[in-house]
Amino acid sequence: MTVITVPEPTVATVRTPSWKSGLVTGVIAAVVTSVVAVAARALGIPLDIEGEAIPILGFAQMVLLGTVIGIVLARRLARSTFIMTTVVLTALSIVPDGLADTGTATKLTLALTHVVAAAIVIPRLAGPATD
């Protein structure tokens, strides 16, 4: 007689990123985007809008704000919905950069900082919690 073993169905684990790991990731992303901004200025790219300089600390603050919003979304949405939502929000966040009254190099640098922050934060928040 042949015995057929049928595996028991598994319940999908709920992915809930912790505040701690999310905020640590946000701090890392804030530092990296600030470094990108400093490097751009060192290369002669003016990070200003309508003649007013964007403070380097502003990059870090906005990344941290975006990370907090991302943590809330990650804790509330299914993984695939979270990823789709945050990718769309990242794309939308670049729109004002393209419309800003500034040069092309500045617009591209500002867009780059959005993409860099998203590339660091979204995968971490979309993955399973580690602590």
VOBA-1610 file (N, C-alpha, C; in pm, whole numbers, padded with zeros to 5 digits, always signed):
BEGIN
Met+00084-00116+00000Met+00000+00000+00000Met+00089+00124+00000Thr+00052+00221-00080Thr+00127+00346-00090Thr+00063+00451-00002Val+00149+00520+00074Val+00099+00628+00159Val+00133+00761+00093Ile+00034+00844+00079Ile+00055+00977+00021Ile+00046+01078+00135Thr+00151+01154+00148Thr+00153+01256+00252Thr+00119+01390+00191Val+00018+01452+00244Val-00023+01583+00196Val+00023+01686+00300Pro+00102+01783+00258Pro+00148+01882+00354Pro+00032+01966+00406Glu+00043+02002+00532Glu-00060+02086+00591Glu-00048+02227+00534Pro-00161+02290+00510Pro-00152+02427+00459Pro-00089+02519+00563Thr-00008+02606+00515Thr+00057+02698+00607Thr-00016+02832+00607Val-00018+02892+00721Val-00080+03023+00733Val+00028+03126+00705Ala-00003+03219+00619Ala+00095+03323+00585Ala+00128+03405+00710Thr+00255+03423+00731Thr+00296+03503+00847Thr+00267+03649+00819Val+00221+03715+00920Val+00194+03858+00906Val+00326+03931+00918Arg+00353+04014+00821Arg+00476+04091+00817Arg+00450+04224+00884Thr+00513+04244+00996Thr+00497+04370+01067Thr+00636+04422+01100Pro+00685+04516+01022Pro+00818+04571+01052Pro+00814+04646+01184Ser+00918+04633+01261Ser+00923+04702+01389Ser+00958+04848+01368Trp+00918+04929+01464Trp+00953+05072+01459Trp+01103+05089+01466Lys+01165+05008+01551Lys+01310+05020+01570Lys+01386+04994+01439Ser+01360+04881+01376Ser+01434+04851+01252Ser+01398+04948+01141Gly+01273+04992+01137Gly+01231+05089+01037Gly+01300+05223+01054Leu+01308+05269+01178Leu+01373+05397+01203Leu+01524+05391+01182Val+01585+05278+01217Val+01729+05263+01190Val+01753+05270+01040Thr+01667+05203+00964Thr+01678+05209+00818Thr+01659+05352+00768Gly+01565+05423+00828Gly+01541+05562+00792Gly+01661+05651+00819Val+01727+05628+00931Val+01847+05706+00964Val+01957+05678+00861Ile+01973+05552+00826Ile+02074+05517+00724Ile+02041+05587+00592Ala+01916+05580+00550Ala+01875+05644+00425Ala+01892+05796+00433Ala+01864+05855+00549Ala+01881+05999+00567Ala+02027+06040+00552Val+02116+05960+00611Val+02259+05990+00600Val+02305+05976+00454Val+02263+05869+00389Val+02306+05847+00251Val+02255+05958+00159Thr+02129+05998+00172Thr+02077+06105+00086Thr+02146+06238+00117Ser+02179+06261+00242Ser+02252+06383+00277Ser+02391+06382+00214Val+02456+06267+00213Val+02586+06254+00149Val+02574+06280-00001Val+02468+06230-00063Val+02445+06256-00206Val+02432+06407-00229Ala+02357+06474-00142Ala+02338+06619-00156Ala+02471+06694-00137Val+02549+06654-00037Val+02680+06718-00015Val+02771+06694-00134Ala+02771+06573-00186Ala+02854+06540-00303Ala+02811+06623-00424Ala+02681+06640-00442Ala+02632+06719-00555Ala+02680+06863-00543Arg+02671+06918-00424Arg+02719+07056-00404Arg+02870+07063-00430Ala+02943+06962-00385Ala+03088+06961-00407Ala+03122+06955-00556Leu+03033+06894-00634Leu+03052+06886-00779Leu+03003+07012-00850Gly+02952+07107-00772Gly+02908+07234-00831Gly+02762+07239-00870Ile+02684+07140-00830Ile+02541+07141-00860Ile+02471+07224-00752Pro+02408+07332-00793Pro+02341+07417-00693Pro+02210+07352-00648Leu+02201+07321-00523Leu+02077+07264-00471Leu+01992+07378-00415Asp+01929+07449-00507Asp+01843+07559-00466Asp+01720+07562-00553Ile+01617+07622-00499Ile+01493+07640-00572Ile+01459+07788-00565Glu+01441+07847-00681Glu+01414+07990-00693Glu+01520+08072-00620Gly+01645+08027-00628Gly+01757+08099-00569Gly+01778+08075-00420Glu+01691+07998-00357Glu+01705+07970-00214Glu+01761+07830-00195Ala+01874+07822-00123Ala+01941+07693-00103Ala+01857+07599-00017Ile+01859+07473-00057Ile+01793+07369+00022Ile+01893+07325+00129Pro+01857+07334+00257Pro+01951+07292+00362Pro+01975+07141+00357Ile+02097+07101+00381Ile+02131+06958+00381Ile+02047+06884+00485Leu+02026+06946+00600Leu+01945+06884+00704Leu+01802+06857+00654Gly+01756+06938+00560Gly+01623+06919+00504Gly+01608+06784+00434Phe+01715+06739+00370Phe+01712+06608+00305Phe+01689+06498+00409Ala+01764+06504+00517Ala+01753+06404+00623Ala+01614+06408+00687Gln+01566+06527+00714Gln+01434+06540+00778Gln+01324+06480+00692Met+01327+06508+00564Met+01221+06458+00476Met+01230+06305+00460Val+01351+06252+00458Val+01366+06106+00450Val+01309+06041+00576Leu+01338+06099+00690Leu+01284+06043+00816Leu+01132+06052+00820Leu+01077+06162+00773Leu+00931+06176+00767Leu+00872+06069+00674Gly+00932+06054+00557Gly+00886+05952+00463Gly+00897+05811+00519Thr+01002+05788+00597Thr+01019+05656+00659Thr+00910+05627+00760Val+00875+05725+00841Val+00767+05707+00939Val+00636+05674+00867Ile+00608+05747+00760Ile+00487+05718+00682Ile+00497+05576+00624Gly+00615+05539+00576Gly+00636+05405+00522Gly+00616+05296+00625Ile+00662+05319+00746Ile+00643+05219+00852Ile+00494+05199+00880Val+00420+05307+00889Val+00276+05297+00913Val+00209+05220+00799Leu+00245+05253+00674Leu+00187+05180+00560Leu+00225+05032+00562Ala+00351+05004+00593Ala+00398+04864+00594Ala+00326+04783+00701Arg+00290+04847+00810Arg+00222+04776+00919Arg+00075+04755+00888Arg+00022+04829+00791Arg-00122+04824+00761Arg-00157+04753+00631Leu-00063+04750+00537Leu-00092+04696+00404Leu-00027+04561+00382Ala-00086+04484+00294Ala-00023+04359+00251Ala+00107+04394+00178Arg+00200+04302+00177Arg+00334+04328+00120Arg+00327+04380-00024Ser+00251+04311-00109Ser+00245+04353-00250Ser+00180+04491-00263Thr+00078+04517-00184Thr+00012+04648-00187Thr+00106+04755-00135Phe+00182+04723-00031Phe+00279+04818+00024Phe+00383+04855-00081Ile+00438+04755-00148Ile+00542+04781-00248Ile+00485+04866-00362Met+00370+04829-00412Met+00310+04904-00522Met+00280+05049-00478Thr+00225+05065-00360Thr+00191+05198-00309Thr+00315+05284-00292Thr+00420+05229-00233Thr+00539+05310-00207Thr+00616+05342-00335Val+00613+05254-00432Val+00678+05285-00560Val+00603+05398-00630Val+00470+05392-00627Val+00390+05500-00688Val+00413+05631-00612Leu+00414+05626-00478Leu+00437+05747-00400Leu+00577+05805-00427Thr+00675+05718-00445Thr+00810+05766-00478Thr+00809+05837-00612Ala+00743+05777-00711Ala+00734+05841-00843Ala+00663+05976-00833Leu+00556+05981-00756Leu+00483+06107-00740Leu+00565+06212-00665Ser+00651+06167-00575Ser+00732+06263-00499Ser+00836+06332-00587Ile+00865+06273-00701Ile+00962+06331-00793Ile+00899+06439-00882Val+00769+06437-00896Val+00700+06533-00984Val+00732+06679-00947Pro+00725+06719-00819Pro+00758+06858-00787Pro+00903+06894-00823Asp+00994+06797-00815Asp+01133+06824-00855Asp+01139+06864-01001Gly+01065+06795-01084Gly+01064+06824-01227Gly+00999+06957-01260Leu+00909+07001-01175Leu+00838+07127-01198Leu+00904+07246-01131Ala+01003+07221-01047Ala+01067+07328-00970Ala+01138+07427-01062Asp+01142+07552-01015Asp+01211+07658-01089Asp+01360+07652-01057Thr+01428+07558-01123Thr+01570+07537-01100Thr+01630+07469-01224Gly+01761+07450-01224Gly+01828+07389-01338Gly+01808+07239-01347Thr+01841+07187-01464Thr+01824+07044-01490Thr+01909+06958-01396Ala+02033+06998-01371Ala+02120+06919-01282Ala+02061+06913-01142Thr+02005+07023-01096Thr+01943+07025-00964Thr+01820+06935-00961Lys+01737+06943-01064Lys+01618+06858-01071Lys+01656+06710-01068Leu+01758+06674-01145Leu+01801+06534-01149Leu+01859+06490-01015Thr+01932+06577-00950Thr+01989+06543-00820Thr+01880+06525-00716Leu+01782+06613-00717Leu+01670+06600-00622Leu+01595+06469-00647Ala+01571+06437-00774Ala+01504+06311-00806Ala+01588+06192-00761Leu+01720+06202-00779Leu+01809+06095-00736Leu+01799+06071-00585Thr+01788+06177-00507Thr+01779+06158-00362Thr+01651+06084-00324His+01542+06107-00397His+01418+06033-00371His+01436+05885-00401Val+01498+05856-00513Val+01518+05717-00555Val+01613+05645-00460Val+01720+05713-00419Val+01816+05652-00325Val+01748+05619-00193Ala+01673+05713-00140Ala+01603+05688-00012Ala+01505+05572-00027Ala+01428+05572-00134Ala+01331+05464-00155Ala+01399+05329-00172Ala+01512+05328-00242Ala+01584+05202-00264Ala+01638+05143-00134Ile+01660+05227-00036Ile+01708+05178+00094Ile+01590+05139+00183Val+01488+05222+00188Val+01380+05204+00285Val+01277+05099+00242Ile+01231+05105+00119Ile+01120+05017+00077Ile+01154+04868+00093Pro+01268+04820+00045Pro+01295+04676+00062Pro+01301+04633+00208Arg+01356+04718+00292Arg+01367+04683+00434Arg+01229+04674+00500Leu+01144+04771+00468Leu+01010+04769+00528Leu+00922+04661+00468Ala+00950+04622+00345Ala+00869+04519+00278Ala+00907+04379+00323Gly+01027+04363+00378Gly+01072+04231+00420Gly+01018+04194+00556Pro+01046+04073+00600Pro+00999+04027+00731Pro+01070+04102+00844Ala+01001+04118+00954Ala+01059+04184+01070Ala+01173+04100+01126Thr+01280+04165+01169Thr+01394+04091+01220Thr+01413+04107+01369Asp+01336+04192+01432Asp+01351+04203+01578Asp+01219+04210+01646
//
